Amino acid sequence: MHPPQIADVTFTALKRHGDARGWLVEIYREDELAPHLHPVMAYVSQTEPGVVRGPHEHVDQTDLFAFMGPGDFELVLWDARPNSPTHGLQTRTVCGESNPCAVTIPPGVVHAYRNVSHVPGWVFNAPNRLYAGPGKKEKVDEIRHELNADSPYKVESGQPRG
């Protein structure tokens, strides 16, 4: 039996195709992703062992994260959308080197991840909205719960597992 999942969040297993030169992973394909989710920019971030990024959410943006290594992350999601059938549900999933996956996280789903490895970890993101809009001239679409000490959304930083 699979644990409950938050409505509209998708997880896609990523497959490494390797040979003597190294490996390649397809992160997304336009023909496999709904048009409203098509990325408009992309970036890679590195997170040190034990460090948490988030929790935060977006009003309009959907994130398309790819976790494929190095390292593993605990991805924590909270459904904060009042009209969602899974409103209030929290999920935790380990993603990365041990479980390569792409994850779409829609607006209103609070998200955070913590590097649970002993090595710096990489996360790729290809959101469907430009950061700070065209020319970086608009307000950033982000509600940063990590800045609120009274936030109900918390992920403790700490030592990596294992």
ROLUM-319325 format. One line per 10 residues: number of its first residue (from 1); their letters; for each residue x, y, z of N, C-alpha, C, O. Coordinates in Angstrom, 1 decimal. Example, Ala and Ser with C-alpha at 12.3 -4.5 7.8 and 13.67 -1.06 7.14 Angstrom:
REM residues 2
1	as	13.2,-5.7,7.8,12.3,-4.5,7.8,13.2,-3.3,7.8,14.2,-3.3,8.5 | 12.8,-2.2,7.1,13.7,-1.1,7.1,12.9,0.0,7.9,13.4,1.1,8.0
END
This chain:
REM residues 162
1	mhppqiadvt	0.8,-1.2,0.0,0.0,0.0,0.0,0.9,1.2,0.0,1.9,1.3,0.7 | 0.5,2.2,-0.8,1.3,3.5,-0.9,0.8,4.4,0.1,-0.4,4.5,0.4 | 1.7,5.2,0.7,1.2,6.3,1.6,0.4,7.3,0.9,0.5,7.5,-0.3 | -0.5,8.0,1.6,-1.3,9.1,1.0,-0.4,10.1,0.3,0.6,10.5,0.9 | -0.9,10.6,-0.8,-0.1,11.7,-1.5,-1.0,12.9,-1.6,-2.2,12.8,-1.6 | -0.4,14.1,-1.7,-1.1,15.3,-1.8,-1.6,15.5,-3.2,-0.9,15.2,-4.2 | -2.9,15.9,-3.3,-3.5,16.1,-4.6,-2.7,17.1,-5.5,-2.2,18.1,-5.0 | -2.5,16.7,-6.8,-1.9,17.6,-7.8,-0.3,17.6,-7.7,0.3,18.2,-8.5 | 0.2,16.9,-6.7,1.7,16.8,-6.6,2.0,15.5,-7.4,1.4,14.4,-7.1 | 3.0,15.6,-8.3,3.4,14.4,-9.0,4.8,14.0,-8.7,5.7,14.8,-8.6
11	ftalkrhgda	5.0,12.7,-8.6,6.4,12.1,-8.5,6.6,11.3,-9.7,5.8,10.4,-10.1 | 7.7,11.5,-10.4,8.1,10.7,-11.5,9.5,10.1,-11.3,10.4,10.8,-11.1 | 9.6,8.8,-11.4,10.9,8.1,-11.2,11.8,8.5,-12.4,11.4,8.6,-13.5 | 13.0,8.8,-12.0,14.0,9.2,-13.0,14.9,8.0,-13.3,15.3,7.3,-12.3 | 15.3,7.8,-14.5,16.1,6.6,-14.9,17.4,7.1,-15.4,17.5,8.0,-16.3 | 18.5,6.6,-14.9,19.8,6.9,-15.4,20.1,6.0,-16.6,19.9,4.8,-16.5 | 20.6,6.6,-17.7,21.1,5.9,-18.8,22.6,6.1,-18.9,23.1,7.2,-19.1 | 23.3,5.0,-18.6,24.8,5.1,-18.5,25.5,4.2,-19.5,25.0,3.2,-20.0 | 26.7,4.7,-19.7,27.7,3.9,-20.5,29.1,4.3,-20.1,29.2,4.9,-19.0 | 30.1,3.9,-20.8,31.5,4.1,-20.4,31.8,5.6,-20.3,32.8,5.9,-19.6
21	rgwlveiyre	31.0,6.5,-20.9,31.3,7.9,-20.8,30.8,8.6,-19.6,31.2,9.6,-19.1 | 29.7,7.9,-18.9,29.1,8.5,-17.8,27.6,8.2,-17.8,27.2,7.1,-18.2 | 26.7,9.2,-17.5,25.3,8.9,-17.5,24.5,10.1,-17.9,25.0,11.3,-17.9 | 23.2,9.9,-18.2,22.3,10.9,-18.6,20.9,10.6,-17.9,20.6,9.5,-17.9 | 20.2,11.7,-17.5,18.9,11.5,-16.9,18.0,12.5,-17.6,18.3,13.7,-17.6 | 16.9,12.0,-18.2,15.9,12.9,-18.7,15.1,13.5,-17.5,14.5,12.7,-16.8 | 15.0,14.8,-17.3,14.3,15.4,-16.2,12.9,15.6,-16.5,12.0,15.3,-15.7 | 12.6,16.1,-17.7,11.2,16.2,-18.1,11.2,16.2,-19.7,12.2,16.5,-20.3 | 10.0,15.9,-20.2,9.8,16.0,-21.6,8.5,16.8,-21.8,7.5,16.6,-21.1 | 8.5,17.7,-22.8,7.4,18.5,-23.0,6.1,17.7,-23.3,5.0,18.0,-23.0
31	delaphlhpv	6.3,16.5,-24.0,5.2,15.7,-24.3,4.6,14.9,-23.1,3.6,14.2,-23.2 | 5.3,14.9,-22.0,4.9,14.2,-20.8,4.5,15.1,-19.7,4.2,14.7,-18.6 | 4.4,16.4,-19.9,4.1,17.4,-18.9,3.0,18.3,-19.4,3.1,18.8,-20.5 | 2.0,18.6,-18.6,0.9,19.4,-19.0,1.4,20.8,-19.4,2.4,21.3,-18.7 | 0.8,21.4,-20.4,1.3,22.7,-20.9,1.5,23.8,-19.8,2.4,24.6,-19.9 | 0.5,23.8,-18.9,0.6,24.9,-17.8,1.8,24.7,-16.9,2.1,25.6,-16.1 | 2.5,23.5,-17.0,3.6,23.2,-16.1,5.0,23.4,-16.8,6.0,23.2,-16.2 | 4.9,23.7,-18.1,6.2,23.8,-18.9,7.1,24.8,-18.2,6.7,26.0,-18.0 | 8.4,24.5,-18.0,9.3,25.4,-17.4,9.6,26.6,-18.3,9.5,26.6,-19.5 | 9.9,27.7,-17.6,10.3,29.0,-18.2,11.7,29.4,-17.8,12.3,30.4,-18.4
41	mayvsqtepg	12.3,28.7,-16.9,13.7,29.0,-16.4,14.1,27.7,-15.7,13.3,26.8,-15.4 | 15.4,27.6,-15.4,15.9,26.5,-14.7,17.2,26.9,-13.9,17.9,27.8,-14.3 | 17.4,26.2,-12.8,18.6,26.4,-12.0,18.9,25.2,-11.2,18.1,24.3,-11.0 | 20.2,25.1,-10.8,20.7,24.0,-9.9,21.2,24.7,-8.6,21.8,25.7,-8.6 | 20.8,24.1,-7.5,21.3,24.6,-6.2,22.1,23.5,-5.5,21.8,22.3,-5.7 | 23.0,23.8,-4.7,23.8,22.9,-3.8,23.4,23.2,-2.4,23.4,24.3,-2.0 | 23.1,22.1,-1.6,22.8,22.3,-0.2,23.7,21.4,0.6,23.9,20.2,0.3 | 24.3,22.0,1.6,25.2,21.3,2.5,24.5,20.3,3.4,23.3,20.4,3.6 | 25.3,19.2,3.8,24.7,18.2,4.7,24.0,18.8,5.9,24.5,19.7,6.6 | 22.8,18.3,6.2,22.0,18.8,7.4,21.2,20.0,7.2,20.4,20.4,8.1
51	vvrgphehvd	21.5,20.8,6.1,20.8,22.1,5.9,19.4,21.9,5.3,19.2,21.0,4.5 | 18.5,22.8,5.8,17.1,22.8,5.3,16.9,24.0,4.4,17.4,25.1,4.7 | 16.2,23.8,3.3,15.8,25.0,2.5,14.2,25.0,2.6,13.6,23.9,2.4 | 13.7,26.1,2.9,12.2,26.3,3.1,12.0,26.1,4.6,12.9,26.2,5.4 | 10.7,26.0,4.9,9.5,25.8,4.1,9.0,27.1,3.5,9.0,28.2,4.2 | 8.5,27.0,2.3,7.9,28.2,1.6,6.9,27.6,0.6,6.8,26.4,0.4 | 6.1,28.5,0.1,5.1,28.2,-0.9,5.0,29.3,-1.9,5.5,30.4,-1.7 | 4.3,29.0,-3.0,4.1,30.0,-4.1,2.6,30.2,-4.3,1.8,29.3,-4.0 | 2.2,31.4,-4.8,0.9,31.7,-5.0,0.5,31.3,-6.4,-0.6,30.8,-6.6 | 1.4,31.5,-7.4,1.1,31.1,-8.8,2.0,30.1,-9.4,1.7,29.4,-10.4
61	qtdlfafmgp	3.2,29.9,-8.9,4.3,29.1,-9.4,4.2,27.7,-9.1,3.8,27.3,-7.9 | 4.4,26.8,-10.1,4.6,25.4,-9.8,6.1,25.1,-10.0,6.7,25.5,-11.0 | 6.7,24.4,-9.0,8.1,24.0,-9.1,8.2,22.6,-9.7,7.3,21.8,-9.4 | 9.2,22.4,-10.5,9.5,21.1,-11.0,10.9,20.8,-10.6,11.9,21.1,-11.2 | 11.0,20.1,-9.4,12.3,19.7,-8.8,12.7,18.4,-9.4,11.9,17.5,-9.6 | 14.0,18.2,-9.6,14.6,16.9,-9.9,15.7,16.7,-8.9,16.6,17.4,-8.7 | 15.5,15.6,-8.2,16.5,15.1,-7.2,17.1,13.8,-7.8,16.4,12.8,-7.9 | 18.4,13.9,-8.1,19.1,12.7,-8.6,20.5,12.4,-8.1,21.1,11.5,-8.6 | 20.9,13.2,-7.2,22.2,13.0,-6.6,23.1,14.1,-7.1,22.8,14.8,-8.0 | 24.3,14.3,-6.5,24.7,13.5,-5.4,23.9,13.8,-4.1,23.3,14.9,-4.0
71	gdfelvlwda	23.8,12.9,-3.3,23.1,13.1,-2.0,21.6,12.7,-2.0,21.0,12.6,-3.1 | 21.1,12.6,-0.8,19.6,12.4,-0.6,19.0,13.5,0.2,19.7,14.2,1.0 | 17.8,13.8,-0.1,17.0,14.8,0.6,15.7,14.3,1.2,15.1,13.4,0.6 | 15.3,14.8,2.3,14.0,14.5,2.8,13.1,15.7,2.3,13.4,16.8,2.8 | 12.2,15.4,1.5,11.3,16.4,0.9,10.0,16.3,1.8,9.3,15.3,1.9 | 9.6,17.5,2.4,8.5,17.6,3.2,7.5,18.5,2.6,7.8,19.6,2.2 | 6.2,18.0,2.4,5.2,18.8,1.8,4.0,18.9,2.7,3.6,18.0,3.4 | 3.3,20.1,2.7,2.1,20.3,3.5,1.1,20.9,2.5,1.4,21.8,1.8 | -0.1,20.3,2.4,-1.1,20.9,1.6,-1.9,22.0,2.3,-2.7,21.7,3.2 | -1.6,23.2,2.0,-2.2,24.4,2.7,-3.4,25.0,1.8,-3.9,26.1,2.2
81	rpnspthglq	-3.8,24.3,0.8,-4.9,24.8,0.0,-6.2,24.4,0.6,-6.6,23.3,0.7 | -7.0,25.4,1.0,-8.3,25.2,1.7,-9.3,24.3,0.9,-10.0,23.6,1.5 | -9.3,24.4,-0.4,-10.3,23.7,-1.2,-9.7,22.4,-1.7,-10.4,21.7,-2.6 | -8.6,22.0,-1.3,-8.0,20.7,-1.8,-8.6,19.5,-1.1,-8.9,19.6,0.1 | -8.7,18.4,-1.8,-9.2,17.2,-1.1,-8.2,16.6,-0.1,-8.6,15.8,0.8 | -7.0,17.0,-0.2,-6.0,16.6,0.8,-5.5,17.7,1.7,-4.4,17.6,2.3 | -6.3,18.8,1.9,-6.0,19.9,2.7,-5.5,19.4,4.1,-6.1,18.5,4.7 | -4.4,19.9,4.6,-3.8,19.6,5.9,-2.9,18.4,5.9,-2.2,18.1,6.9 | -2.8,17.6,4.8,-2.0,16.5,4.7,-0.5,16.9,4.7,-0.1,17.8,3.9 | 0.3,16.2,5.4,1.8,16.4,5.4,2.4,15.1,4.9,2.0,14.0,5.3
91	trtvcgesnp	3.4,15.2,3.9,4.1,14.0,3.5,5.6,14.2,3.6,6.1,15.3,3.6 | 6.3,13.1,3.7,7.8,13.1,3.8,8.3,12.0,2.8,7.8,10.8,2.9 | 9.2,12.4,1.9,9.7,11.4,1.0,11.2,11.6,0.8,11.6,12.8,0.7 | 12.0,10.6,0.8,13.4,10.7,0.5,13.6,10.6,-1.0,13.1,9.7,-1.6 | 14.2,11.6,-1.5,14.5,11.8,-2.9,16.0,12.0,-3.2,16.6,12.7,-2.3 | 16.5,11.6,-4.2,17.9,11.9,-4.6,18.6,10.7,-5.1,18.1,9.9,-5.9 | 19.8,10.5,-4.7,20.7,9.4,-5.2,20.1,8.1,-5.0,20.1,7.2,-5.9 | 19.4,7.8,-3.9,18.8,6.5,-3.6,17.4,6.4,-4.2,16.9,5.3,-4.3 | 16.8,7.5,-4.6,15.5,7.5,-5.2,15.4,8.6,-6.1,14.7,9.6,-5.8 | 16.0,8.6,-7.3,16.0,9.7,-8.3,14.5,9.9,-8.7,13.8,9.0,-9.2
101	cavtippgvv	14.1,11.2,-8.6,12.7,11.5,-9.0,12.6,13.0,-9.3,13.3,13.8,-8.9 | 11.6,13.2,-10.2,11.2,14.6,-10.5,9.8,14.8,-9.8,9.0,13.9,-9.7 | 9.6,16.0,-9.2,8.4,16.3,-8.4,7.9,17.6,-8.8,8.6,18.6,-8.9 | 6.6,17.6,-9.2,5.9,18.9,-9.4,5.1,19.3,-8.2,4.4,18.5,-7.6 | 5.3,20.5,-7.8,4.7,21.0,-6.5,3.9,22.3,-6.9,4.5,23.3,-7.2 | 2.5,22.2,-6.8,1.7,23.3,-7.3,1.6,24.4,-6.3,2.0,24.2,-5.1 | 1.1,25.5,-6.7,0.9,26.6,-5.8,0.0,26.2,-4.6,-0.9,25.4,-4.7 | 0.4,26.8,-3.4,-0.4,26.5,-2.2,0.1,25.2,-1.4,-0.4,24.9,-0.4 | 1.0,24.5,-2.0,1.6,23.4,-1.3,3.0,23.8,-0.7,3.9,24.1,-1.5 | 3.0,23.9,0.6,4.2,24.3,1.3,5.3,23.2,1.1,4.9,22.0,1.3
111	hayrnvshvp	6.5,23.6,0.9,7.5,22.6,0.7,8.9,23.0,1.3,9.2,24.2,1.3 | 9.6,22.0,1.7,10.9,22.2,2.3,11.7,20.9,2.0,11.1,19.8,1.8 | 13.0,21.0,1.9,13.8,19.8,1.9,15.1,20.0,2.7,15.6,21.1,2.9 | 15.6,18.8,3.2,16.8,18.8,4.1,17.7,17.8,3.5,17.3,16.7,3.2 | 19.0,18.2,3.4,20.0,17.3,2.9,20.3,16.3,4.0,20.8,16.7,5.1 | 19.9,15.0,3.8,20.1,14.0,4.8,21.4,13.1,4.5,21.5,12.1,5.1 | 22.2,13.6,3.6,23.5,12.9,3.3,24.7,13.5,4.0,24.6,14.5,4.7 | 25.8,12.8,3.8,27.1,13.3,4.3,27.9,14.1,3.3,29.0,14.5,3.5 | 27.2,14.3,2.1,27.9,15.1,1.1,27.0,16.2,0.6,25.8,16.1,0.8 | 27.5,17.3,0.1,26.6,18.3,-0.5,25.7,17.7,-1.6,26.2,16.8,-2.3
121	gwvfnapnrl	24.5,18.1,-1.6,23.5,17.6,-2.6,23.1,18.6,-3.5,23.0,19.8,-3.2 | 22.7,18.2,-4.7,22.3,19.0,-5.8,20.8,18.9,-6.0,20.3,17.7,-6.0 | 20.1,20.0,-6.3,18.7,20.0,-6.7,18.5,20.8,-7.9,19.0,22.0,-7.9 | 17.8,20.3,-8.9,17.5,21.0,-10.1,16.1,21.5,-10.0,15.2,20.8,-9.5 | 15.8,22.8,-10.4,14.4,23.3,-10.4,14.2,24.0,-11.7,15.0,24.7,-12.2 | 13.0,23.7,-12.3,12.6,24.3,-13.6,11.1,24.8,-13.4,10.2,24.1,-13.8 | 11.0,25.9,-12.7,9.6,26.4,-12.4,8.9,26.9,-13.7,9.5,27.2,-14.7 | 7.6,27.0,-13.6,6.8,27.5,-14.7,6.6,29.0,-14.7,5.8,29.6,-15.5 | 7.2,29.7,-13.8,7.2,31.2,-13.7,8.6,31.7,-13.5,9.5,31.1,-12.9 | 8.9,32.9,-14.1,10.2,33.5,-13.9,10.4,34.1,-12.5,9.4,34.7,-12.0
131	yagpgkkekv	11.5,33.9,-11.9,11.8,34.4,-10.6,11.8,36.0,-10.7,12.5,36.5,-11.5 | 10.9,36.6,-9.9,10.7,38.0,-9.9,10.2,38.6,-11.3,10.4,39.8,-11.5 | 9.6,37.7,-12.1,9.0,38.2,-13.3,10.0,38.6,-14.4,11.2,38.5,-14.2 | 9.5,39.0,-15.6,10.4,39.4,-16.7,11.3,40.6,-16.2,10.9,41.6,-15.6 | 12.6,40.4,-16.5,13.6,41.4,-16.1,13.8,41.6,-14.6,14.4,42.5,-14.2 | 13.3,40.6,-13.8,13.4,40.6,-12.4,12.9,41.9,-11.8,13.5,42.5,-10.9 | 11.7,42.4,-12.3,11.1,43.7,-11.9,9.8,43.5,-11.1,9.1,44.5,-10.8 | 9.4,42.3,-10.8,8.2,42.1,-10.1,8.4,41.5,-8.7,9.6,41.0,-8.4 | 7.4,41.5,-7.9,7.5,40.9,-6.5,7.8,39.4,-6.7,7.2,38.7,-7.6 | 8.6,38.8,-5.9,8.9,37.4,-5.9,7.7,36.6,-5.4,7.1,37.0,-4.3
141	deirhelnad	7.3,35.6,-6.1,6.1,34.8,-5.7,6.6,33.7,-4.7,6.8,32.6,-5.1 | 6.6,34.2,-3.5,7.1,33.3,-2.4,6.6,33.7,-1.1,6.7,34.9,-0.7 | 6.0,32.8,-0.3,5.6,33.0,1.0,6.6,32.2,1.9,6.5,31.0,1.9 | 7.5,32.9,2.5,8.6,32.2,3.2,8.3,31.9,4.7,8.5,32.8,5.6 | 7.7,30.8,4.9,7.4,30.4,6.3,8.5,30.2,7.2,8.4,30.3,8.4 | 9.7,29.9,6.7,10.9,29.8,7.5,11.3,31.0,8.2,12.1,31.0,9.2 | 10.8,32.2,7.8,11.0,33.5,8.5,10.1,33.8,9.6,10.3,34.7,10.4 | 9.1,32.9,9.8,8.1,33.1,10.9,8.3,32.1,12.0,8.1,30.9,11.8 | 8.7,32.6,13.2,9.0,31.7,14.3,7.8,30.9,14.7,7.9,29.8,15.3 | 6.6,31.4,14.5,5.4,30.8,14.9,4.7,29.9,13.8,3.6,29.4,13.9
151	spykvesgqp	5.4,29.7,12.7,4.9,29.0,11.6,4.6,27.5,12.0,5.4,26.9,12.7 | 3.5,27.0,11.5,3.2,25.6,11.8,4.0,24.6,10.9,4.0,23.4,11.1 | 4.7,25.2,9.9,5.5,24.4,9.0,7.0,24.4,9.4,7.7,25.5,9.3 | 7.5,23.3,9.9,8.8,23.3,10.5,9.5,22.0,10.0,9.0,20.9,10.0 | 10.8,22.2,9.7,11.7,21.1,9.4,13.0,21.4,10.2,13.6,22.4,10.0 | 13.4,20.5,11.1,14.6,20.8,11.9,15.8,20.4,11.1,15.9,19.4,10.4 | 16.8,21.3,11.1,18.1,21.0,10.5,18.8,20.1,11.5,18.4,20.0,12.7 | 19.8,19.4,11.0,20.5,18.5,11.9,21.5,17.7,11.2,21.7,17.9,10.0 | 22.0,16.7,11.9,23.0,15.9,11.3,22.5,14.9,10.3,21.3,14.5,10.4 | 23.2,14.7,9.2,22.7,13.7,8.2,22.6,12.3,8.8,23.1,12.0,9.9
161	rg	21.8,11.5,8.2,21.5,10.1,8.6,22.7,9.2,8.3,23.5,9.6,7.5 | 22.7,8.1,9.0,23.6,7.0,8.6,24.9,7.1,9.2,25.8,6.3,8.9
END
